[in-house]
């Protein structure tokens, strides 16, 4: 009856992973994607290219600011060749997108090139041709949320979004970042290290919304120490561009006198919104919730029979790894009737230097659920961090006061993003803080701080 068992609309981390898994489970699968390359926002203009620039800018700063000299690595005049750095970023993206295309061929997933829209619940139109499937999975991801009064034009390079900020051809003298979340701080870090003056304007009174309050407070101290100017509790009400300069109008979030701020480049990074326009949802009677998302059940079914949705278009954190896990789970639900995603254990990471990471509940959320115990351990007391001259940060373990079960773990460290995987695994297995405390950790490693923080839950860390 149908051309395919399953069609995924979108080849980002949710769609491409889901399509591969569905094909592995023996179902005839296609994936719709309009970009010239697979991988979605994450791989093309998000997670991957930003990490390439973050890594490269860290290397440049180590050479330029004398960090390497303290280790006896003596250099002459250090200069930045931005074109080479951008080429390295492009090479990383090219290799990984090509890798997905290879995996599609290997697993016999058909790539339907073009924009997909619903004709009916089992028919998707792509580039003027209709394709039918027993099940259709919406995995179209998200795009940048616009800010009223601040018009983005990546081609001009004065007011840009995250895509434009990844592709600047020169280092701005003054970069203003609107939004103190993950994307704004990561991109701000890149250009600050490469020589820009960076000002971050955040509507809320603290950076990194959604993270633990101790992490948010420490973040402000760390970024200020690194030379970023922070304007917290401030909103942007308008912007004008004259030549190669932008002038922003700011005022206190709670009301007050307006001020202006001039910049060579402005990055708008206030969040993302689901990509649902043009999908033809009206043709299948699928309505969005108040936040413009698609509501689903535990098996990712929508209110329309035969249509499911995953990733950034449904509620939950807009994270590539959350979409990947949902892609695998929806494939398994369709093929076998059973799939698993533990939405309570999805780590989040900010890839600045140091990194900020967390999984599970914040201390504030945990307190709302009942009595808790908290253990904290500073990275300055960790031998590996001390040896590497990386004193900033801490690990914080939050446990239930009665059962000792770990409810959340938060970390600031140079490798916090890697360290948090241990915490996620422990929570997935229902570990107590005592379980982590009595697990032998290799010495000297940054991860010993997780063990010490777990020991601190009962007031018994060794090295403080």
Buried (B, 14 or more C-beta within 10 A) or exposed (E): EBBBBBBBBBBBBBBBBBBBBBBBBEBBBBBBBBBEBBBBBBBBBBBBBBBBBBBBBBEBBBBBEEEBEEEEEEEEEEEBEBEEBBEBBEEBBEEBBEEBBEBBEEBEBBBBBEBBBBBBBBBBBBEEEEBBBBBBBBBBBBBBEEBEEBEBEBEBBBBBBBBBBBBBEEBBEBBBBBBBBBBBBBBBBBBBBBBBBBBBBBBBEBBBBEBBEBBBEBBBEBBEEBEBBBBBBBBBEBBBBEEEBBBBBBBEBEEEEEEEBEBBBBBBBBBBBBBBEEBBBEBBEBEEEEEEBBBBEEBBBBEBEBBBBBBBBBEBEBBBBBBBBBBBBBBBBBBEEEBEBEEEBBBBBBBBBBBBBBBBBBBEBBEEEEEBBBBBBBBEBBBBBEEBEBEBBBBBBBBBEEEBBBBBBBBBBBBBBBBBBBBBEBBEEEBBBBBBBEBEBEEBBBBBBBBBBBBBBBEEBEEE
